[in-house]
């Protein structure tokens, strides 16, 4: 048995009416379920799911919204008087009682004012130290971080605390020293020199101070280099445990008539080492192969820390090569060459320093082939600078099979030279005998 009734859809096109209800018979009783009731049952189930999801999501949002951390307190940049080595320090955020079991971390960013890039570190400490160029300003910022295990899986950050530091800019820029140059001779003796500022008055004089991490305070130079009674450089004493550390220098000045602008510098001493030139050069030949050898420069620089540049000339042709050994083998381009020469200089290599200064050139060592039979012994070196008319080429390479050909050429040359010498001896006759 069916019964029909009419109703409007709650969300639909109003022009469409008609839904039907069904009558079901069970044990002699009739129950009519219309579509409105069925829709409400379906809606209740959907609302229940939505309510559960919103409750869970809302509780997460509310819990995260309640977790906050304040920025670090009393953030500041402190100058302890180390000529550019500064302290960045702070205190923990307030209201950390709810996070007693959590370790707060700090993200610190800092730079010199004109730098494009920030240096960034993550630390749990309340102090950080680093070097800065005090010719420029310093800026830094820091915020606190709560780890994920303390914040339901999401990292919580505080707002930033910021600090800046500037050296007072006394005096005009043209009163600063000019052309500062520091050289660490043979990794033993540090010498710095400068020129007075263009705008400095005649009564101006300069003083140098230095510091590195092994010192408990900044020290003044005790051995100035002077010209006309004015300080223009400094000879440093022996610097114990100063390698591979930042070395800070400040040169300021005094004058009764004007203020002098100070200048700040940072070096790493191993990067400004100038070794001694190699000595005891030897040049020996065997057939077409030339052996060049020299002694390692005297002093404390380890042999493994040096690289050598060799300039080799064969008559009017010259080329340059480098090696980390104190010996090299090359091949003559011609057995008819009349003169072979070479000289060497040294420098710190990339295994011990990021940079370095080339030594002076050694004395030049030469072999001259003007005699009929050449000697395989080295000829003493003599001071002779580079010939401007030399033709520079790449080092001669040994092509496959060329070694045997060079040996044959050398044997032939020796044989010809020997025959010519014998012929000369026959023509000249026996040497005269002293009648006494």
Residue, then its C-alpha position, 0 to 999 in steps of 0.5 A: x500500500x502506498x501513500x503520497x504527500x507533497x513537500x518542498x526541497x529545503x535547498x533546491x530549485x523551488x519550481x520542482x516540487x514532489x517527493x514521495x513518502x513510502x508506507x511500510x507494513x510490519x506486523x500489521x502496523x504502518x510507519x510512514x517515513x517521508x524524505x524530510x525525516x531521511x534528510x535530517x537523519x543524514x544531516x545529523x551524521x554529517x554534522x557529527x563528523x564536522x563537529x568532531x573534526x572542528x573540535x580536534x582542529x580547534x583544540x590544536x589551534x587554541x593550544x598553539x595559540x596559547x604557547x608563546x615565548x618572549x624575546x631574549x632580554x638585555x641584548x647588547x654588543x660589548x667592546x672589551x678593548x680587543x680592537x674588534x673582537x666583540x662580545x654579543x650577550x643577552x639574558x633568557x626571556x621572561x616567563x619561562x616557568x611553563x617550559x622548565x623541562x625545555x631547553x631554549x635555543x637562540x638564533x643569532x644573526x650579525x654583520x658589519x653594517x655595509x655587508x650584504x650577508x648575515x652570519x647566523x648561528x644557533x646556540x644554547x649559550x648566553x654569550x657569543x664572541x667574534x671579530x668585526x671590522x671596527x672601521x664600520x658599524x656592527x648590527x645584530x639581532x636575536x630571537x628565542x626558539x622553543x623546540x618542537x617537543x615542547x610545542x605539540x610539534x611546531x616550532x615557536x619563535x619569539x620576536x627579534x631583539x636588536x642591537x648596534x655598535x659604532x666606534x665614535x668617528x673622531x677626526x676627518x677621514x684624511x687623517x687616517x694612515x695610508x698604505x698599511x702593509x704587513x709582512x710576516x717574514x719567514x714565519x718569524x718576524x712581523x713588520x708593518x709599515x704605513x704612510x701618514x694621512x694626507x690631511x694630518x698636520x705636521x705635529x701628528x704622530x701615530x701609535x700601533x696597538x695589537x691583540x690576539x687570543x693568547x693575550x690578556x690585553x691589547x699591547x702597544x708596539x715597542x719598536x717603531x720604525x721612524x722617519x724624520x722623528x715620526x712613526x711609520x712602522x712597527x717591528x713586532x717581538x716574537x709572537x707566541x701562539x699567534x698562528x691560525x688566529x685573527x690578529x687585530x691591529x689599531x693605528x691611531x694618532x695624536x695631534x695638538x691641533x686636530x683629532x686623528x681618525x683611527x684605523x683597524x685591521x684584521x689579519x691571519x698571520x699565516x696568510x701574509x708569510x713571505x719565505x726566504x728564497x731557495x738557495x744552493x741551486x744545481x743544474x745537471x744534465x744527462x743526455x737531453x734530461x736536465x735536473x734542477x734542484x735547490x735547497x728548502x729555504x732556511x727557517x721554521x716553515x715546514x717543507x710540506x707548506x711550500x710551493x715553488x715557481x721555477x723560471x727556466x731558460x734555454x737560450x732565448x726561450x723561457x717558461x715558468x712552472x710550479x712544483x711542491x717538490x724541491x727538484x724537477x726534471x725537464x727535457x731540452x728542446x735542442x741538444x745544440x743549446x748554448x746556455x741553460x739557466x733557471x731561478x726559483x722562488x717560494x710561497x706558502x701553499x694551499x695546504x697551510x695558508x689561504x694566501x701568501x707572498x712570494x719570496x724574492x727570486x733566488x740567484x740564477x744558476x746557469x750551464x754554458x755549452x760553449x766548450x766542445x765537450x760540455x761538463x755534466x757538473x753544475x756551474x756556479x750561479x750568478x746574479x742575472x735578471x730576466x732578459x726582456x727579449x726572451x720568448x716565453x713558451x710552455x714547458x717542453x713535453x715528452x712525446x711517446x718515443x721521444x726519449x729514445x730519440x733524444x738519447x740517440x741525438x745526445x750520443x751522436x753529439x758527444x761523438x762528434x764533439x769528441x772527434x773534433x777535440x781529438x782532431x784539435x789535439x792532433x793539430x796542435x801537437x804535444x804540449x811543450x816541455x819545460x827544459x828545466 
